[in-house]
Amino acid sequence: MITYTYRSAQILSFLYFRTFHKLVINGLGNVPSSGGFILASNHLSFLDPPLVGCKVNRNLHYFARDSLFKGPLGFLIKRLNSIPVNRGQLDLGTLKHTLRVLKQGDPLLVFPEGTRSPDGSLGTGKKGLGLLVLKSKCPVLPVRIKGSYEILGKGMFFPRLGRKLSITYGPLIPFDSLCSDPLSRGSYEEVSTQVMREIGQL
């Protein structure tokens, strides 16, 4: 169930992006109205998590560094469906939590590259996405963000107002078409590579 805090954050984020960056949204109709799935997006800026979720009418969950779950900020990000994760690895506890979220029918946002792009280009997907997909057996919705690097990329401390922003939600990729052999040695990498290819085509 979407909480008042989460809905308020969505509305405020959308108003900011539309007012100051003329946000254009494409393919929103591709977002499933029910069931668990993984949104896999390129990652250019700290703006990306609220951008991906601001118009998705689902109880979207996010990963956040475990070091952020302290004090007032920690209280807030918990209310915004954040899942604590050690940046270096997806530990067993986090994996179980994530699989529960997907099993209960909520979507999850994942950045396959693992970190923000240093130059705005599309990077290589890490095998962590493949692990999540094969363990959860969930479909994947590819998402492509354009413009957020120019607004608040690595090394920038303040957003550049007036720069344009767009986001495209691609067609849902069924689980069965993501991997030829889930038991093969390179299955995690195969899934991540295919998803990044789909993101690159948006």
Helices and strands as residue ranges (DSSP letters): H 4-21, E 24-26, G 28-30, E 38-41, H 48-53, E 62-65, G 66-68, H 71-79, E 82-85, H 92-103, E 108-110, H 127-136, E 140-146, H 148-152, E 166-169, G 175-177, H 187-200
